[in-house]
Amino acid sequence: MSLVYVANLRGNSVSAIDPTTNTVVATIPVGRFPEGVAVAPDGAHAYVTNNADSTVSVIDTATNSVTALIPVGRFPNPVAFAPDGAHAYVGRFFSPGIGGVDVIDTSTNTVTATVQVGNQPFGIALTPDGAHAYVACFVGSSVSVIDTATNTVTATISSPSARTPAGIAISPDGAHAYTANFNSNNVSVIDTATNTITTLIPVGSGPEGIAISPDGTHVYVADANANSVSVIDTATNTVTATVAVGAGPVAVLVDPAGATAYVSNSGANTVSVIDTATNTVTATIAVGNTPFGIAEATAPPTVTALNPTHGPEAGGGTITISGTHLSGAQAVDFGTTPAINVTVVNDFTVTATIPAHADGTVDVTVTTPAGTSATNPADQYTYDEPAPTVTALNPTHGFASGGTSVTIIGTDFLGATAVTFGTTPATSFTVNDDTSITATAPAGTGTVDVTVTTPAGTSATNPADLYTYDPDTTSLTAYPIVASVTPPGPPDINLDLSATLTDTVTGQPAPGQTIVFTVGTRTVCTAITDSTGTATCHGRVAFVEAVRHRQYTATFAGTPALAPATDTAPLVVIHT
């Protein structure tokens, strides 16, 4: 869990506060006169400067116990970590009238360099890129700028109107440094591009501690002599609120969520808890004797929910990640693929643009300086397998009776569960590979869309998937008829006509079809083919017509499934 650590100067201890309950959960003995405290970016260790012992105590935040003691220069006070946690910077007395900064290699807990700075370093802050350390030198009334690559001072910033700078903070974008000037009762705004003071903001009496909100919109200044905290709006560089706290506030901390500020009240042995939304004190916590430096160890992030939980392989949408300890998120990864446009909304919410990824399920993890979220079922995001697409058919048409072997070309066919011609399932199909299916066309008519269905969906219809059913070819056989008449014969004679219709594609008779029988231009009768494909009907025709034409015609007009056919047969009239 997250803990707030407070160095108790005259208590020779550090109080660990649970911010969820605002109670002290541990008191950790350290060296004499602990003054400054800083927590490593990964939250695993807190470094405490013991002013009277010239040492730094290293606290394991998992056990709240001291695991190492680092010798440093005389009278160490401020301490700050580089953003990558590889080095810690400790301000201390170097020699009369001169200050120094000891550079600690945190992997070995040894001092690897000492940088001479102004007199009596009282505050240290690192730029977000870790390239520079800004050191507020109290007695020297200056700010020393250290190039961390060379451990040399590259600039010294001072102004007669900015005396005895104590605390210092850097804006999240690294563009500005803010110093609390104790004897000038103001805050300097330093342009870090030019290392010049651009603005002086009046605040309460004896400003000492200073902190900036994670979003950079507000600066909080502990006014030690005024028993208050000045709240500065960084957009206007004006004080917009003054919050009364305990006696002798000397240090202030804003939590990673930006929702709460903690103030060490050295004269009251308390910590004030400020709701930054209302700028009111919501709790007062009793701690050790003379609380001074204050810092927070943030727990690794957790991911508790995603919205959405699935999407296309192409990515591109925005995902909202819910969880805890998300402030300071440096990366969001989908499996091993990094997301872009990572935005920290607050300590509980991060948004990002979903990257492209092959189909499947991945864990979405968030990385902050305190670590990377542990994977769990709630962080799983599924890249949906894309629905299949049909891009070509071969052939594009076949007989209405079906049976044509059709090769379907497209994408994402693996796992296909159905192939449909219009609304009729294919007689059979075989998935050859992810881009090819061979299907047997069912019976049908007209022009239809051929679609493929997989667990990911059904292919969208398009002109490339159109399949046209051609009518089956047919043959019609009319049978000769002999009609007997006795002269001079009646004006009309009776005829019994028949013809058989066959589907020549299937070789089967074509039942249920209409056959029209004519002699000349006259329709004699109409009949429906039976199960054998034969149509038989009885009709009358004028004797003279029968004698003149001596044949009749059987005609099948055709249907969408069967092509038209016609045939003629002899009509023999015998005089008896």
PALUM-468992 format. One record per residue (C-alpha): x, y, z negated; residue in one letter. Coordinates in pm, whole numbers, plus 32768, in hexadecimal, padded with zeros to 4 digits. Example, Ala and Ser with C-alpha at 12.3 -4.5 7.8 and 13.67 -1.06 7.14 Angstrom:
BEGIN
84CE7E3E7CF4A
85577F967D36S
***
This chain:
BEGIN
800080008000M
8066816D8016S
8100820D7EE2L
815983727E8CV
82A8838F7DD9Y
82F084B17CEBV
844A84F27C5BA
842A85547AECN
8555863B7AB7L
8565862C793CR
84C684D77922G
85E0842879DCN
84D883617A90S
83FF834E7BC4V
8285832D7BACS
81DC825B7CB9A
807782CE7CFAI
7F6C82007DAAD
7EBE83067E83P
7D8382347E9AT
7D49824C7D23T
7E21837A7CCCN
7EC382B67BB4T
802E826E7B5EV
806B80FE7BA3V
81DF80F57B55A
82E981BF7AA2T
844481767B27I
857C81CF7A5BP
8687827A7B2DV
87B883557AE7G
87C8849C7A2AR
870885C97AA6F
8669852F7BDCP
861186557CB6E
85D685F87E22G
852384C97EB2V
84EE84538016A
845D831680A9V
84F8826381D2A
8427826E8311P
83DC80FB82F4D
835A81308192G
843D80238103A
851B80FC8028H
851282427F69A
865383057F2FY
866383D47DEFV
877384D77DADT
87F284CE7C47N
887086317C17N
892F85F97AD4A
89CA84AD7B3ED
8A3285077CA3S
898A83CC7D21T
8865835D7DF2V
8783824A7D70S
86F181647E7AV
859780E47E20I
85027FB27EC8D
839B80257EFCT
831D7EBE7F09A
838F7E7A7DA4T
83B67FDF7D22N
850D7F8D7C9ES
866380287CD6V
87337F487DB7T
886280267DF9A
891881577D76L
89D7822F7E6EI
8AE9831D7DF6P
8AD084737E9BV
8B5985D17E62G
8B1886A87D30R
89BA87197CD3F
88F186787DECP
8798870A7E1FN
86DD86F37F6BP
86D285B28035V
863B85698189A
863F844A8282F
8684845083F4A
854C83EB84BAP
85EB829D8514D
8645825983A9G
87B2821683FDA
883683348329H
87D283F481F5A
8849855881B9Y
888D85CC8053V
88CB873A8000G
89BE87777EE2R
8ABA88677E47F
8BFF88567F0DF
8CE0894D7E5BS
8CA98AA17DBAP
8BDD8B737EA9G
8BC48A5D7FABI
8AC389517FE7G
8ADD88048095G
8A0386F8812EV
8A68858E80FFD
8A0384A8821DV
89A6834B81A5I
89A6821C8289D
886B816F820DT
88D9801B828DS
8A02801B819FT
8992812180A1N
8ADB81D680C1T
8B358340810AV
8BD183508263T
8BF484C9828DA
8BD6861081D0T
8B728751827EV
8BC788A281E5Q
8A99898B81E0V
8A268AC18127G
8A258AE97FAEN
89408A017EE7Q
886F89377FDDP
870E89297F56F
864688968076G
868C87BE81A8I
85AD876D82D1A
85F786A98410L
856B86FD8566T
847F85F485F6P
858A858586EED
868B856785D9G
878086448695A
87998751858CH
878387728413A
871688C38389Y
87A1890B822EV
870D8A1E8152A
882B8AAA8083C
87988B527F4EF
88BA8C207EC8V
89478C5D8022G
87F88CEC8099S
88288C3D81E4S
87C38B1082B0V
88D78A34833BS
888B896E8479V
894588248494I
8979876D85DDD
894486088563T
8A0685738686A
8B468624861FT
8AF5867784B3N
8B5787E084E9T
8AA3892484A0V
8A4189C685E9T
89798AEE8565A
893E8BB68429T
87F98C748404I
87C78D8A8307S
870D8ECC82C9S
87108FC981ACP
85988FA181A7S
85AD8E298176A
866C8DFD802FR
86AD8CB57F7AT
86058BBB8063P
85A08A8C7F98A
84BC899E804FG
84C0896381C7I
83D988A882B6A
83DD8869842EI
82A488738505S
823D872585A2P
829987A686FCD
83EE88178680G
83B7897986FFA
83BF8A2985AFH
845E8A0E845AA
83B58AA9832AY
847B8B1181F5T
83EE8B7280A2A
84BB8C9F8030N
84AD8C9F7EB4F
851D8E037E65N
847F8EA47F98S
83278E117F57N
82FE8DBD80C3N
83228CA981C5V
840C8CC782EES
83A08C3E843EV
84D38BD18501I
84CD8B928677D
85A28A588693T
85EE8A9A8802A
86A58BDC87ADT
86DF8BA78637N
86568CFD85E9T
85538D7084EDI
84228DE485AET
83288E228496T
831D8E5A831EL
81D88DF68272I
818F8E848116P
81248D79801AV
810A8D577EA1G
821D8D987DA5S
83498CAF7DA1G
83038BD07ECFP
83D08A957EAEE
833D89567F3CG
82B3894D809EI
8209884A817BA
8157884982C9I
80228785832DS
805486638421P
7F9A87208531D
806D885784F8G
7F45893D84C0T
7F8989988355H
80B289D48272V
808F899F80FAY
81718A6A8014V
81A08A267EA0A
81B68B7C7DF7D
82748B227CBAA
823F8C6B7C03N
80D58C967C6EA
805F8B387C10N
7FBD8B1B7D64S
7FDD8A927EC2V
7FC98B7C7FEDS
7F2B8AE78125V
7FAD8B7B826CI
7EFB8B6083BAD
80188B2884B0T
7F4D8BAF85D3A
7F3C8D078534T
805A8CEE8437N
7F768D6E8326T
7F128CE881D2V
7DAB8C7081ECT
7D848BD98091A
7E278BDA7F3BT
7DF08AAA7E5EV
7E278ABF7CE7A
7EEC89967C61V
7FB289407B26G
80D08A027A8EA
82148A1D7B51G
81C489757C9CP
831389287D3FV
82CE88287E4FA
81B187CF7F37V
816586A58013L
805A86778120V
7FF6850E815BD
8013847682BAP
7E9D849582EEA
7EAC860982A8G
7D8385E781BFA
7E34860E8072T
7F4C86E27FE3A
800986877EA5Y
80B387927DD1V
81BA875A7CC1S
817088417B9DN
82BD884D7AE6S
8238891979C3G
81038844798BA
819086E679BEN
807C86A37AB7T
803786757C28V
7F1387337CC2S
7E5186867DD7V
7DC387787ED9I
7CB287287FD4D
7D3787DD8108T
7BDF87F381A7A
7B5988C8808AT
7CA089437FF2N
7C2E88D97E99T
7CD9880C7D8CV
7C2286C17D6ET
7D0286167C6DA
7E1C865A7B7AT
7F08853B7B2CI
7FE4852F79F7A
814784C57A4CV
829F84D779A5G
835E85FB7916N
839B87197A0CT
832686837B57P
83F087087C78F
842686657DCCG
830385A77E65I
82E884B57F8CA
820083A8800DE
825082458075A
815C81E78183T
80FB807E81B1A
81197FDC8308P
7FEB801683E6P
7ECC7F248404T
7DD67EF88521V
7C747EA384B7T
7BA67EE285F1A
7BBC7F348763L
7AC37FE18845N
7AA27F5C894DP
7B1D7DFB8911T
7B3C7D9A8A7FH
7B647E328BD5G
7BEE7E048D35P
7D4C7D978D8CE
7D8E7EEC8E24A
7D6B7F968CD1G
7D4B810F8CDCG
7C3781458BDEG
7C5B81DB8A84T
7C5F80F78956I
7C12816687F4T
7CDC80AC86EEI
7C5C80AF858AS
7D2A804D845DG
7DF780DA8341T
7F4181978327H
7F3A81F18498L
7FC88350846DS
8116837A8516G
80CB826C8615A
81F382558702Q
8176814187E4A
8047806F8839V
808A7F2488E6D
7FA27E358998F
80637CF58968G
81B77D6889E2T
812F7E758AC9T
813A7FD98A40P
800B80BA8A55A
802B82248ABDI
7F8C83668A40N
7F9382F388D6V
7EDA83F28803T
7EBF83EB8688V
7D668468862AV
7D99843284B6N
7E25832F83C8D
7D0D823F8428F
7CEC8274859FT
7DD0826D86CEV
7D708284883DT
7E3A82138969A
7E1D81CE8ADCT
7E00805A8B1DI
7F1F7FD88BF6P
7EF77EE28D13A
7F2B7D768CB6H
7EE57C1B8D3BA
7D9F7B7F8CCAD
7D9F7AE38B72G
7D957B4A8A05T
7EA77C15895DV
7EE17CAF8808D
7ED97E2987F6V
7FDD7EA486FFT
802F7FFD8679V
818F80618617T
81DD817B8523T
831F81CD846BP
82A080E2835CA
82937FB98447G
81B17F02853BT
80567E8384EAS
803C7D0F84ABA
7F6F7C5885B0T
7E147BE2854EN
7CCE7B8185FBP
7C497CE685E1A
7D5E7D6F86C0D
7D217C8A87E7Q
7CD27D248939Y
7C677C508A61T
7CC17CA68BC3Y
7B9C7C208C87D
7BE47B3D8DABE
7B677C038ED6P
7A2E7B948F87A
7A787AE590D1P
7A6D7B99921CT
7A187B0D9374V
7ADC7BAC948FT
7A9F7AC095B5A
79E1798B962CL
7A4478909736N
7967784A97EFP
7871796397B9T
774678A1983CH
76C1773F9855G
758A76739897F
745676A897C0A
744F753F9756S
758E757C9693G
76BA749B9680G
77B075949713T
790175979663S
794A77029609V
7A9A7782958CT
7A6978A5949BI
7B8F79949473I
7BAE7A86934FG
7C437AB291F6T
7C237A249096D
7B7678E190FDF
7C1577FF8FF9L
7B1177758F0CG
79F577B19002A
78B0771E8F82T
77CD776690ABA
77C977C59218V
767F784B929AT
75FE788D93F8F
74F8799593B7G
743A78F99297T
748A779192F5T
75B076DC9259P
76B0764A9344A
768374D7937ET
77E374AA92F8S
7920757592CFF
7A8E75479282T
7B70765291EBV
7CB0763892B3N
7D67774791F2D
7D2B78A09161D
7CE9793192BCT
7C39781A937AS
7B0377429355I
7A7576449449T
78FA76289432A
77F0756694EBT
76DA764D9556A
757D75EB94E4P
744F760495C6A
73D8776695FBG
7365787096EAT
73C479D19747G
74F77A8C96CAT
75597A63955DV
766E7ACC946FD
775979BC93FEV
77B979F69292T
78AA794C91A5V
786B7936902FT
797379018F22T
796379338DA8P
79CF7A9A8DEFA
78A07AE38EC5G
78177ACE9027T
78B67B6E9155S
78147CB191C7A
776C7C979318T
78127D41943EN
78127D2C95BBP
79367C3895B7A
78697B2C9505D
77487B1D9601L
76F579C89690Y
75F7799E97A8T
7523786997D8Y
74F1780C9946D
73B377469999P
73F075D399D6D
73D775729B42T
72A6749D9B95T
722073C39CA9S
70B073949D04L
703772649DC4T
6EE0726F9E69A
6E4271289ED6Y
6D9B70E8A02BP
6C2370C8A02BI
6B35701FA11FV
69D170A0A135A
68C76FD5A1F4S
679A707DA293V
667B7006A374T
663870DFA4A7P
65BE71DAA4D1P
663A71FCA367G
65C972DEA249P
662A744CA242P
670C7406A110D
67D072D8A0AAI
684472629F52N
69B9724C9F10L
6A7371A19DF1D
6BC7724B9DE8L
6CFA72019D0FS
6E64726B9CE4A
6F7A72239BECT
705E73319B56L
71BB72D09ADFT
72C373999A1FD
73F273489AF4T
74E773C099EAV
747072C598E9T
73DC71CB99DEG
72A271C8990BQ
713872069974P
70B27360992AA
6F63733B9878P
6E747456982CG
6EBF75209965Q
6DBD75B29A53T
6DB775339BBAI
6CE875E29CC4V
6C71751C9DF1F
6C1D75D39F33T
6BB47581A095V
6C1A769DA172G
6BCF77D2A0A8T
6AB7773A9FE6R
6AED76C29E83T
6A5075709E63V
6A8F75339CF1C
6B7C75699BCET
6BF974639AD8A
6CE6743B99AFI
6DFB733A99BBT
6DD7721A98CAD
6EE4716B9803S
6F6E70D49940T
6F82722999E5G
6E6371D59AD0T
6D4372BF9B17A
6C0872309BB6T
6AD472EB9C1BC
699672C89CE7H
692373D69DD4G
686374219F10R
68DF74B9A051V
6831750EA198A
684273F3A28BF
68BF74D5A39CV
69D97555A2B8E
6A4873F8A266A
6A4B7395A3D1V
6AFE74D3A43AR
6C1A74CAA337H
6C3E7355A305R
6D0C7394A1C8Q
6CED742BA06EY
6DE274E59F93T
6E2E74B29E21A
6EC975E59D7AT
6F6D761A9C27F
6F9A778E9BE5A
70AC775C9AE0G
70DF77CA9976T
7203786998BDP
727C77089878A
722E765E99C6L
727776DA9B23A
715776E29C22P
712775C59D19A
7041756B9E37T
6FFE74429F17D
6F1173E2A030T
6E777293A07EA
6DAE720EA1A6P
6C357231A19CL
6BAC7128A287V
6A3F7133A2EAV
69BE6FE8A375I
687A6FD5A433H
67BB6E98A3E3T
***
